[in-house]
Every structure is written in structure tokens, then in C-alpha cells.
Amino acid sequence: MNRLLFVIIFIVSLGGNAQEFNATVAINAEQTGNPNLQVFKTLERSLTEFINNSKWTSIDYRTEERINCSFFITISSYDNDFFSATVQVQASRPVYGASYNSTILNINDKKFNFNYLEFQPLNYDPNNFESNLISVIAFYLYTILGIDADTFELNSGTSYYQEAKNIVSNAQGSNTLGWARETKPNRFRLNDDLLSGVYEGYRKIMYTYHREGLDIMHNNVKKGKETITKSMKFLEKMHNTRPNSYIMRVFFDAKVDEISSLLSGGPSVNIAETVEILNKIAPTYSENWKNIKF
């Protein structure tokens, strides 16, 4: 079942069509020593309007279907129109039958330098690299669209990852940080992993965890919890092939708190093996796994 049909089933609304995102943009310029400059406020407002008012897909989203996401931009310095910054990107999707939103992406991109002149128009051109500011934002929007789609229908996010790949390809000739073809964590690495069959366990778990786990918990908490525990074996298989992968870190950066909470609460199920798997594949979060009560 695709995302649009799924949301229509559980949200009955007469609202009209809307764009894809319900995005919040926040800019922190404290490190520059001049956080109240108008250019920062203008950039924050312009990016918010750019994301929320642009059309990113051919699908007509209802207002209730818009994907909640946020871009927290920290500017460390600026010189005329050149800004040195980082961006924390977060996104979530609703859980069926609940008021809870589940985080699907939480990533901190520390290679976000860009040029910007106050009041310059912000436009996305899928065929050219014109601005690192636009390319980075668009890259993460299509990545969010892909991840969100994968949580509703298995492997349905591929076309969005392909669009993000096109952005990567266009940007690589700019010699701008974050786009190079390398093994270190960056935007190229994230996109390449998402499209690689080697890391198909990530996409499998994003579907099983959300659609067959979280989304049925309103009706059968125990079954949903059992499905989530079993889904961790997808990641274990992936880990056995490629240990310490970047995409594994991306998953747990978004899910570590939620997993700890889900496995500790609710009806009792056998999670001893799951905790063992978690300690094996994500030892960095061992303190979180210690807090799981079973």
C-alpha cells in the first residue's frame, strides 16, 4: 500500500491539496557575534518558504500528509556572502492510530558552507548545480521523501534517492565540501548506501519496523513489539557483511531512544536476543541498551 492511500485510509479530511513538507527552519548565529543581523532572519524565512511552497513531487499531498521536518542551521562565521555552517536535519512520520510521530531521520551535516545574498531568489534546478545552499537542502528533502516512502511501502523510495543522486552528481564538480566520492560519512556516502543492495537491510527494517511494527501497535501492542524485535535481524545480517557502516549509524541516530523505550515498556516479550544483537551491531549506544528492562 503506498503512502498516499495509507494516509487517506486513517485520516479522513476534506482539506485541499498541499505541498509535500511541513518544515521548520531555525538559524542560530550566536557564534558569529552578530546573531541579530537581518540577513539571518531573511535567510530563515526564505528557506522556510522555499521548502514548504515548492513542489517537489508529482503527488498531491493533503495538508495532513505533509512530512514534518526541521533544519537547524548553526552559522559559525560569515564573510560578505560566504557562510560557514552546519545543519541538523530531522524528519518524522505519523504512527497509525496514535498521536505519536516517529523520527525517521536525524543527521548532523558539518560540511555546510554556502554563498547567499540577502533577498536572492531560491530556486531548485534539477539539471544544474547553482548553489550549495539549494543543493544541500534539496538533497535532504529528496532523501526524506525516500525514507518516508520506504516506511509505508517496501523499497518505494528509490525514485527519490535517484533524484538525490542526481543532485550529488551535479554538485561533485563544484569541489564543495560534502559531495566527494569517498568512504567517510558525507552526502555522497549516504546516498550511495541508500541505493546499494549491500545495505538493503536498512530499507527492509524501515518498512517492517514502521508499517508492520509501529503501525499495528494501536490494535496489537505485543505483536507490533515482537515484529520490531525480529526486524533487528535485518540489520544484523547487514552488519555481518559490512560492519560499522555509516547507514547503520544513520538508523540508530534516529531510533536509539525510541527502541530503548519500546523494548522497555508495554507487554513482555522475549527480547534477550534482540538486546544481544543491539550490543553487537551498535556498541556505541551500549548505555542505552543497558537501560532496557526485560
C-alpha positions in Angstrom: 0.0 0.0 0.0 1.5 3.3 -1.0 1.9 6.3 1.4 -0.9 8.4 -0.1 -3.5 5.6 0.1 -2.4 4.6 3.6 -2.8 8.1 5.0 -6.2 8.6 3.3 -7.5 5.5 5.0 -6.7 6.6 8.5 -7.1 10.4 8.1 -10.5 11.5 6.8 -10.3 15.1 5.8 -11.8 17.5 3.3 -8.7 19.6 3.2 -7.4 20.6 -0.2 -4.1 19.7 -1.9 -0.9 20.9 -0.4 2.9 20.6 -0.9 5.0 17.8 0.5 6.6 19.4 3.6 5.7 21.0 6.8 9.2 22.2 7.5 10.7 24.4 10.3 13.9 26.2 9.6 15.8 27.7 12.6 19.1 29.6 12.2 21.4 30.1 15.2 24.1 32.7 14.5 25.4 33.2 18.1 28.9 32.1 17.1 29.2 34.9 14.7 28.9 37.6 17.4 26.1 39.3 15.4 23.2 36.9 15.8 20.6 39.6 15.2 21.6 40.7 11.8 18.6 40.9 9.4 20.3 38.7 6.8 20.0 35.7 9.2 16.3 36.3 9.7 15.7 36.8 6.0 17.5 33.5 5.2 15.5 31.7 7.8 12.2 33.0 6.4 13.3 32.5 2.7 14.3 28.9 3.3 11.1 28.0 5.1 9.1 29.4 2.2 11.3 27.7 -0.3 10.9 24.3 1.3 7.2 24.5 2.1 5.9 26.3 -1.0 7.9 24.5 -3.7 6.5 21.4 -5.5 9.0 18.5 -5.1 6.9 15.6 -6.5 4.1 15.0 -8.9 1.9 13.8 -6.0 -0.8 16.0 -4.5 -0.4 15.8 -0.7 -3.3 16.6 1.6 -2.4 19.1 4.4 -2.4 16.2 6.9 0.0 14.2 4.8 2.8 16.8 4.7 6.0 15.4 6.1 7.2 17.1 9.3 10.8 18.0 9.1 13.2 20.6 10.5 16.5 22.2 9.5 18.6 23.6 12.4 21.3 25.7 10.9 24.2 26.9 13.0 26.3 29.6 11.4 29.9 29.8 12.8 31.1 32.6 10.6 30.4 34.7 7.6 32.3 37.0 5.2 30.3 39.1 2.9 28.1 36.5 1.1 30.0 33.4 2.3 28.7 31.4 5.3 30.4 28.6 7.3 27.7 26.5 8.9 26.4 23.1 10.0 22.9 21.8 9.6 20.9 19.3 11.7 18.2 17.6 9.7 15.3 15.8 11.3 12.2 14.3 9.9 9.3 12.2 11.3 6.2 10.3 10.2 2.9 9.7 12.0 2.2 6.3 13.6 -1.2 4.9 12.6 -3.8 5.1 15.3 -1.7 7.2 17.6 -0.8 10.9 18.2 2.9 9.9 18.2 5.3 10.8 15.4 8.3 8.5 14.9 11.7 10.0 14.0 12.9 8.6 10.6 16.0 10.8 10.1 18.3 12.7 12.5 21.5 13.7 10.9 24.1 16.4 11.6 25.9 17.6 8.5 29.0 19.5 9.4 30.0 20.4 5.9 27.5 23.0 5.0 29.3 26.1 3.6 27.4 28.3 1.1 27.1 31.6 -0.5 24.0 33.7 0.0 23.0 37.3 -0.7 20.0 38.7 1.2 16.8 38.5 -0.8 18.3 36.4 -3.6 15.6 34.1 -5.1 15.9 30.5 -4.1 15.1 28.1 -6.9 15.9 24.4 -7.5 17.2 23.4 -10.9 17.4 19.5 -11.1 19.8 19.8 -14.1 22.4 22.1 -12.7 24.4 23.0 -9.6 23.9 26.7 -9.0 24.0 27.0 -5.2 25.4 24.8 -2.4 22.7 26.2 -0.2 19.9 25.0 -2.5 21.7 21.7 -3.4 22.1 20.6 0.2 18.6 21.5 1.2 17.1 19.8 -1.9 19.3 16.7 -1.3 18.0 16.2 2.2 14.4 16.8 1.1 14.5 14.1 -1.5 16.3 11.8 1.0 13.5 12.4 3.5 10.9 11.7 0.8 12.7 8.4 0.0 13.0 7.3 3.6 9.4 8.3 4.4 8.1 6.4 1.3 10.2 3.3 2.4 8.4 3.3 5.7 5.0 2.9 4.0 5.8 0.6 1.1 8.9 -1.6 0.8 11.6 0.0 -1.5 9.2 2.7 -2.7 11.6 5.5 -2.1 14.0 4.6 -4.9 13.0 7.3 -7.3 13.6 10.0 -4.6 17.0 8.6 -3.8 17.7 8.7 -7.6 16.8 12.4 -7.6 19.1 12.9 -4.7 21.8 11.1 -6.6 21.4 13.5 -9.5 22.0 16.3 -7.1 25.1 14.7 -5.8 26.4 14.2 -9.4 25.7 17.8 -10.3 27.4 19.0 -7.2 30.6 17.0 -7.4 32.1 19.2 -10.0 31.9 22.2 -7.7 34.6 21.0 -5.3 32.3 21.9 -2.4 32.6 20.0 0.9 30.3 17.1 1.4 29.8 15.8 -2.1 33.1 13.9 -2.8 33.1 10.2 -3.7 34.7 8.9 -0.5 34.2 6.4 2.3 34.0 9.0 5.0 30.4 10.0 6.1 29.1 12.6 3.7 26.2 13.2 1.4 27.6 11.1 -1.3 28.1 8.2 1.1 24.6 8.4 2.5 23.0 8.4 -1.0 25.3 5.6 -2.2 24.4 3.4 0.7 20.7 4.0 0.4 20.8 2.8 -3.2 23.2 -0.1 -2.7 21.9 -3.6 -2.4 24.6 -4.3 0.1 22.6 -2.2 2.6 19.1 -3.4 1.7 18.7 -4.4 5.4 18.3 -0.8 6.2 15.4 -0.3 3.8 13.8 -3.6 4.9 13.8 -2.6 8.5 12.5 0.9 7.8 9.4 -0.8 6.3 9.0 -3.6 8.7 9.7 -1.6 11.8 7.2 1.1 10.9 4.5 -0.4 8.8 4.3 -3.9 10.4 5.5 -2.9 13.8 4.6 0.6 15.0 1.5 0.9 12.8 -0.2 -2.1 14.3 0.5 -1.4 17.9 -2.7 0.6 18.3 -4.5 -2.8 17.8 -2.0 -5.3 19.0 0.9 -3.9 21.0 2.5 -7.3 21.7 2.6 -8.3 18.0 4.0 -5.0 17.0 6.7 -5.2 19.6 7.6 -8.7 18.5 7.8 -7.6 14.9 10.1 -4.7 15.8 12.4 -7.1 17.7 12.6 -9.6 14.9 13.3 -6.8 12.3 16.6 -6.1 14.0 17.9 -9.3 12.3 17.9 -7.4 9.0 20.5 -5.0 10.5 22.4 -7.9 12.0 22.7 -9.6 8.6 23.8 -6.3 7.1 26.4 -5.8 9.9 27.8 -9.2 9.3 28.5 -8.2 5.7 29.6 -4.6 6.3 30.3 -3.9 10.0 30.3 -0.3 11.3 28.6 1.1 8.2 27.5 4.7 8.0 23.9 3.8 7.2 23.8 1.8 10.5 24.7 4.9 12.4 22.1 6.9 10.5 19.5 4.4 11.6 20.4 4.4 15.3 20.9 8.2 15.4 17.2 8.4 14.6 15.9 5.4 16.5 18.1 4.8 19.6 15.8 6.5 22.1 12.6 5.1 20.6 13.9 1.5 20.5 15.0 1.7 24.2 11.6 3.0 25.2 9.6 0.5 23.1 11.6 -2.5 24.3 11.3 -1.5 28.0 7.6 -0.7 28.0 4.4 -2.5 27.1 3.7 -6.2 27.2 6.5 -8.5 28.0 8.2 -10.3 25.0 11.4 -12.2 24.7 13.9 -9.5 23.8 17.1 -11.0 25.3 18.4 -12.0 21.8 17.4 -8.5 20.4 19.5 -6.8 23.1 22.4 -9.0 22.3 22.0 -8.1 18.6 21.9 -4.4 19.5 25.1 -4.6 21.6 26.7 -6.4 18.7 25.7 -4.1 15.8 25.5 -0.8 17.7 28.0 -0.9 20.6 28.3 2.9 20.6 24.8 3.1 22.2 25.6 0.4 24.8 24.5 2.8 27.6 21.0 3.0 26.0 20.8 -0.8 25.7 21.7 -1.2 29.4 18.6 0.8 30.3 16.3 -1.7 28.6 14.3 -3.6 31.2 13.3 -7.2 30.4 
